[in-house]
């Protein structure tokens, strides 16, 4: 087992390195660079950047150099734990991301917990009581949840919140507490703002998880071992929870690889619409502005999270499902 | 679970705008009736505060905000009279003397939105600045500007006793430091600014005495007062982040300059503060929006910088602005701009009354929603139509050469004119401007001093399908295909032309272009609308690959300080009239391509105006617009509209708010209305 983990960890390092190169290359793919997107941004605001100024900026930011030189320069910084300075924010990348990382984790974890708390019981219920009224209702709501684009839901909820409840528009804090140092009042304020984003972010996931749980469990329920357990006289709840549910949980464990990066980035569009100060909108803006170091660092972070997540889910699978055995090849 | 959602997310990115549009369109239908009645109520009379220049009318004693008075009492600040100095900048508020206190809440969109703060809160900090009509350059931070030697030399008189925000005197040395050590330092400013030059020849700045500075030029530079007043490279600290501005706080910046500190010490500073080079550190330290330590002359100063979620500005205790009763301005203590990365959120916050005064980023398409919620949000909506002729214009790329046939037609005046006649501007105005704009050629508003005359407003700017068809038939495009589209003269099928648009702007260029596409069917022209991402747009214009480009000509009412939408002037443009002409113009004919005679005439007249007295300049300005309107190098669609930052949402209990203001980048609107005089009733 240890050797297995060691081998996977080593591979992970190479994967991360490959990701860093790919990330850098992909960010460079669209036409132009930070300076040209800066010019366009200025133009959109009725201001002009002269050709000379653009050239100066390119020299100052080192954008004229070949891409591999820029990459090596960045890697040199990364190895030292310094991820460079964001061109747009004019602050160290670590600070820009750091500000938002914890809030992102809070929102994403809230959404995840909501998803699982809702999805697992409903999924189990739907499978056990297949084709009951409850199953149909859950299926119906589930499909609606899947089909409605959640950014639209976000817009509608924002507007309704304003019209009927006079709610503050977007964000995670009331304006007066935005800059206040952390305190009980601020945490309470955060908790009050949390349900709406968590609900919107969690909804589509919930619908999907219900369907997965239901389908997996249905497969398992028909298997002979369930019949055996029943015939041995185990209580119904014990029969279901102890064996088939545990097997049906496999897909949940195997998706952790995708869940971890989601936790640090959050949903980009929904966060943007809801005005959440999370990493997602930051990534989107950095990509649009071609802010190399910021976008590169976030993509790298997401890559690392995916790799770690995959590693965790591999280990978890072995642990949850005794049928999965390590091959000695 | 995330796989599916990720695909969804990508797909929804594009449709988000469409959805917002649908919502917008619905609300338009609902409130259109109400809007028609209130349109006249929304556009008021142009008004604004006045700068008092007669010393006899100056206040004799000064008053200050209570919290500053406390600091004076505690010995932390010198008395107010000492802080203001002997020559205050006196402003007569629009309606009444205000009260101190309160916060002004607004929204901004991120670190690139620095204009937001300069427009609201810098004072403005220009040496000269416009009167409220935007017509006349008046003394501002400078006490006066005196012309000598037939415009070759200008004496700038500073205010005695005026101070930087840290209490250090503001003197001629700050100009000399800027000119010698910042502007002429090749690392900080690699290419000299056109604002400091006349006919391509650079000028110089000298100290005469502590409170007098001389600008010297090799040839007469009559335009200097306007250049100091406009949003140019000599227009105050807004451009300090790139080493420009005309002056700089010498006493503070010297510690970051290699001329004044040893290389070792400087290197250590650069390393300690994690900058890439001393140049980046110096420019960062000189950034009004980023560095709260920077001494400034503006009315409010940055306290928490623009690269944080809240950009906060507080009153400058050494502000030189006072009202006619001797109250040091501003009245409002703090300006708090909160980050809204999404314009929908920003607009919805404005609808909800979460902003006290907001004009930037407000979407004209949501006007009905704003009006509907006025009472609830406790605000009033004002419209400030621009003075420029085009909220939307269409530029012909006169240098397009990838397709000789299209290049030929673009350079045929009657082709351009016929296309201009094929646009139904009333339909566009009703649909996209809700009737608030004016169908127009490119010429500026009638009251603009460079307006060539009323007959130019509608010149080639009315709908005349019959005449357009006749003109197109006559120039050699008479043959049509089965669908009624005109055929190319070279026999290669249908004449197809492309227009390049950008999405997500103040004006819905793509949607309007789609409407023009429908309208041009009637004159047999097949228009293809291509919405592109902005970096791609720049790349295409620079590579001369653009055919038609949609944009606006905001700022062009000051055609001499803001010429880029009047004729081909800038290479880095999202819509270009001809990149080769730009090169030709700036290299005095050495590079690029020589323009056709009338374009050349236009360029020469524009250039000449900088070195002649104002009366002659006004005539030259009119001539420039005459040529522009007659030749239709650029099609004007809708002008004098409020689409670009012209929808203003203001709390009803805010005082000294004008019913209409001059709306322009040069006027730093709302800076033109002197927000230092705004107050809470």
Interface residues (C-beta under 8 A of the other chain):
Chain A: X30 X31 X32 X33 X36 X37 X38 X39 X40 X41 X42 X43 X44 X45 X46 X47 X48 X49 X50 X51 X52 X53 X54 X55 X56 X59 X60 X62 X82 X85 X88 X89 X90 X91 X92 X96 X99 X115 X149 X151 X152 X155 X158 X159 X162 X166 X168 X169 X170 X175 X178 X179 X204 X205 X208 X209 X212 X255 X258 X259 X262 X267 X268 X269 X272 X273 X274 X275 X277 X281 X285 X289 X290
Chain B: X1 X2 X3 X4 X5 X8 X9 X12 X13 X15 X16 X19 X20 X23 X105 X110 X111 X112 X113 X115 X189 X190 X191 X194 X231 X242 X274 X275 X276 X277 X279 X280 X284 X287 X290 X304 X307 X308 X309 X310 X312 X336 X338 X339 X340 X341 X342 X344 X345 X348 X349 X351 X352 X354 X502 X505 X506 X533 X534 X535 X536 X537 X538 X539 X554 X555 X564 X570 X571 X572 X573 X574 X644 X645 X665
